[in-house]
Amino acid sequence: MGLSRRTFNALAGTTVLGLALGGSGVGGHAYAAPAPTAGPPRADGRRHAVGFDRYSLLVDGRRLVLWSGEMHPFRLPSPSLWRDVLQKMRAHGYNAVSIYVAWNYHSAAPGHYDFTGIRDLDLFLRMAAETGLYVILRPGPYINAEIDGGGFPGWLTVTEGTARTADPTYLAAVDEWLTRVDAIVARHQYTRGTGTVLLYQIENEYDAFVTDPTGPAYMSHLYKKVRADGIDVPLFHNDKSRNGYWLPGSFDTGGERGRWLYGFDGYPTPSQDPPDWGAFGAGGVKGGATASRETPGFVPEFGGGWFDPWGGVWFQKKGYAESRRTRDAAYERRFYLTNLANGITLHNVYMTFGGTSWGWLPAPVVYTSYDYGAAFDEGRGATAKLVPMHQLGHLLQRVPDFARLERAADLTADGLKVYHLTNPDTGAHVHILRNDATAQVTSTLPVDGVDLPVTVPARDARLLASQLRLGQRTLRYSTAQPMLTLIAGRQEVAVLTGRSGESTVTALECANKPTVTVLDGAAEHTYADGLLRIEAQLDGLTRLSVTGDGPATPLLLLLADDDTSLRLWPHDTPSGTALAHGPHLLRTVTLDGTTAHLTGDTFTAAELEVWPPRGIDQLTWNGKPLATVTSPSGSLRAVRELPGVGAVTLPALTGWRHRAENPEAEPDFDDSRWQKADRTTSFSTTPVPAGQPVLFADDYGFHYGDVWYRGHLTGAADARSVSLAYSTGTQGLLMAWLDGRPLGTHRMPVPDNSTVRKGTWADTATFELPEGTGARVLSVLVRRMQHDQDGMALDTHKAARGLTGVTFDGASPTVSWRIQGAAAADPVRGPQNHGGLHGERAGWHLPGAADGDWTRVTFPRADRRQGVSWYRTTFSLAVPTGTDASVGLVLDDDPARAYRVQLFLNGWNLGQYINDVGPQHTFVLPNGILRTRGANTLALAVLSDGTTESGPGQVRLTLLGAAAGGVPITPVPSPGH
C-alpha cells in the first residue's frame, strides 16, 4: 500500500503535531489537511475570532474541541486554592473551565455588589488565563446549582416582579446584576485578547416558556442586554434535557445571526445505556445535537457525579464515595465516548471539582459537602476517575482529527456496540466500542483487512484509531488508545494507552525497514509489506525508538498503562512542548536560557524525566536545581528521586470551653430593639393567614440562617395549645418556649426518594400549653434551611421561611410579635456566613471573642437540653513549608443522639452537621481560612431538641491528603471580635 507523505511543519509554540499539510491519502486518494487545533489560550493582547460550524468551535480559523470541567469559585472560599484546582485541571487534560457566577453570593442588598476578596471574579478570570484555560461563563441570572434560591439574592424574594419572566420589575433587577458582572467579564473576553472567556450562557435550563408566554421576550431581553454590555463571544443556553428548546432563531436576537449555540444537559444514571443523542444518532431521537444541525454538538452539563441530599438517601447513606464508585472511570468512558461518537465536540463535565456549599449557601436539598463524586474530591485530591479525563483531554487537544468526524460505514464486533467515524479531511478513522453487558466481552473488529482482537470490560468502552497521523507517520491501527502526539526536542513522541496487563498490537506505516530499539520494557516487533507491527503487554511504560523508516525525525513510541498515563504530563511553552514523566502532578514549566524550571507535586518519592524543547539541558524542581543525565530515549532524567511529602502532624482538639445560649427564650429578655412583625401584605407565594400579621422572615430583611420570634400574649390564660405553622426547607426545625419553659421541638422529616425534591417543606407544630395567668411570652426559634430553587420559574424561591401562622386552642389571645435574625452582613465573609443565633450576633464565632469565663469541658458531652450551646477552642498547626496539606474536621457520635452543629473556623461558617441524619461527618477546612502555620479558632454552635443526650461526641482533625508542592497560600482575611 502506498504511504501518506505529508510534510510536518512545526511552528514555535505550536501544540498540535500531526498537522497534515498536503500529499496523498490512503489508497492514493488526496485529501486536505485538517485545520490545526487551537493551543492553550492566553491573554495575549491580540484580538481573536471565535466562531463555529456544525462540527466544532473555530478559534482564529482553527478547530477547537472543548473539553471542559465545572468548578465554582464560590464553593472554594480561598482564592489561592482556585489556582491549585485550575492547574490540576489543565495538567489532567482539560482545556476549559466552566463557572457559575452566583447573584446571591455577590449581592447582599439591592444596589450593593461585592467583587472583592473571596468574591473577586476578576482575579479568578486572570488565574484561568494564566493557567491556559478557556472559560465558559455562566452568570444566570438563575443558575440552580443546588444553592440557595438557585442563585437569586435573598432580597429578590420581597420584590413584586415574577422571576424568570419578562416582568419589568424583575428585569430591572436582572439588568442591575448583569451590568455589574458584565463589566468584569467583558474585559476578559478572548475575542479582545484580554482574557480567555470563550462562551457566555444566558439563563439556565429555562423551560418556563411552556407555561409562560413571555419566555421568548425574556430570553430576547437577556440576549440584547448582554450584547449591549459588550459581550461579543458566542452566547448559549443549556436545555434541561435534549428537548430542542431555544434553538437558533427561537427568539429575537436583534438581527444578529450565527452567534447562538444550542446546548443540552445530560445526567444519565449509571445503569442506563448511553443514548444516541448526537448528530450521528439513529432511531429518531428527539432533540440533542440533531435538533440544531448547523451548530456543533454541545453538552454544557454532563454528569460527572451527582449531588447527595440530607440523609444520603440516593447513596444509601454512604455519601459521595458511593457516587464516585457508581460513576467511576468505566462510567465516564461509556458515556463520554458515546458523546464523542455522536458528534459532541463541546463537552463540559459537571462537576469536575465540586467543593463546599459553606455557610448558608446550600439549597435545602443538599448538605454542606458538594463533593459530587467528582474527579477531584472536596479536599482537592485527584481520584481514579481522572484516568479517562486525562487521556481523552490530551488526545482531543493534541490530535486535530477529532474536531471533525462523520459517520462511516458500519462495522460489527460480536457482543459490542460499535461506532465507526472518519475525518473526511485526513482519512483518519475512529472506532468506539461499547460493552453494555454485565460481563467482559472479547471480540474482533475488522480494520483495514485485519481482525483486531479487542476486549472491553463489563459496562465499559474504549476508543481505537486507524489511519491516524502521528506526526510524520501514520498509525495504521492499534488496539491501544492514542493519548497524544507531540514534538519534544529533536524527536516526535506518541503515547498509546490501555488497561494494565493488556496485550496490544500496533501497526505503523513505514516506507523503509525501520531501526527499532526497545529502550524500556518488553516488546516484539516485525516488519513486512511497509508495516511495522509491534506487540507488547501494557506494564508501566514501554519505550521504543523508531528511526530510518523515511521521515527525518525519530519517533519515540510510549506504551503506557492507565496508572502510568496519569504520570505523563505534556506542557506547552513559547519554545515548544515539554513532556514530563514521574511526578504526581506537573503544574508549570518556564524556560530561562538553557534551564527548564518545573513546579509540581509528589506524594511519595518519584522519578523525574523530561523531554524538553530544544536547547534545554538543565532542570529545576520547585526551585531546586537537579542533577540530570540524558537517557537513551532522549530525556533529561534526574539522578535522584524527587522527595515525597514528609509527615504532617495534627494536634488533638482539647481545651474546650462551653456556654449555654438562647436568652431570647427568657420572659424578661429585652426585645425592644427587635423589629415589630406587623406587616399585613407580602409578595411571597405563601398566603398570609387572614387576620394575622406577616411573620415571614424575608419580609423583615432576614434572608439567611436562624430567626427568632417573641410573641407577647394578652388574654392567653385559657389557651390549651398553640399551633405554629412554619416553612423551612428540608431538615428545618422549630423550637418553642413559653415564659422560658420549653414546649418542645418540631422537625421536618428526613427526606426519602419520593420527597427529596420537594420544595416548600411546610408543616405545623402543635404544643400543649401550661396553665398561666396574665401577660405571657411565646419564644420561637426557627432554623430555616434556605430558599427553594425556582427550577420551573414559578417564584418558588419566594415561598416563606420562618413562622407562617399561629393559632391557639381554647382562647384567642392578642399577640404582639417581634422578630430578629442575622445582624448586618459580614463585610468580609458576606451575608451567607451567619444567622440570627444570639452567639452569632454577639460574635462568639469570631477569633478573639472573650471566653475566659466559659466552663471548661471535655468531649463527649451528654447534656440534655432544648436550645443552643456553644463550644470554643484554639489549636495551632505547623505544616512544613512546601507541603500542601488538606485538613478536615470530623464529628462522630451515636446516631441516636439528636442534635446539629454549625462549624466556625476563624469566624467562617464552614458547614452544618446533623448527627442523627447525616450522612456527612467530615468537613473540609480550606487552606487560607485554615492557618496551616499558626493559630486557629474553632467554634461549634450546637442545637439540641432535648429529647436525647446532645453532643458533640468526638471532634478531631483528619488529614485528607498531603503533597510536597502545592501553590503559595495567601491567608484569607478573618476579622476577629
Buried (B, 14 or more C-beta within 10 A) or exposed (E): EEBBEBEBEBEEBBBBBBBBEEEBBBEEEEBEBBBBBBBBBBBEEEEBEBEBEBBBBBBBEBBBBBBBBBBBBBBBBBBBBBBBBBBBBBBBBBBBBBBBBBBBBBBBBBEEBBBEBBBBBBBBBBBBBBBBBBBBBBBBBBBBBBBBBBBBBBBBBBBEBBBBBBBEBBBEBBBBBBEBBBBBBBBBBBBBBBBBBBBBBBBBBBBBBEEBEBBBBBBBBBBBBBBEBEBBBBBBBBBBBBBBBBBBEBBBBEEEEEBBBBBBBBBBEBEEEBBBBBBBBEEEBEBBBBBBEEBBBBBBBBBBBBBBBBBBBBBEBBBBBBBBBBBBBBBBBBBBBBBBBBBBBBBBBBBBBBBBBBBBBBBBBBBBBBBBBBBBBBBBBBBBBBBBBBBBBBBBBBBBBBBBBEBBEEBEBEBBBBBBBBBEBBBBBBBBBBBBEEEEBEBBBEBBEBEBEBBBBEBBBBBBBBBBBBBBBBBBBBBBBBBBBBBBBEBBBBBBBBBEEBEBBBBBBBBEEBEBBBBBBEBEBEBEEBBBBBBBBBBBBBBBBBBEBBBEBBBBBBBBBBEBBBBBBBBBBEBBBBBBBBBBBBBBBEBEEEBBBBBBBBBEEBBBBBBBBEEBEBBBBBEEEBEBEEBEBBBBBBEEEBBBBEEBEBEEBEEBBBBBBBBBBEBEBEBEEBBEBEBEEBBBBBEBBEEBBBBBBBBBBBBBBBBBBBBBBEBBBBBEBBEBBBBBBBBBBBBBBBBBBBBBBBBBEBBEEEBBEBBBBBBBBBBEBEEBEEBBBBBBBBBBBBBBBBBBBBBBBBBBBBBBBBBBBEBEBEBBBBBBBBBEBBEBBBBBBBBBBBBBBBBBBBBEBEBEEBEEBEBBBEBEBBBBBBBBBBBEBEBBEBBBBBBBBEBBBEEEBBBBBBBBBBBBBBBBBBBBBBBBBBBBBBBBBBBBEEEBBBBBBBBBBBBBBBBBBEBBBBBBBBBBBBBEBEBBBBBEB
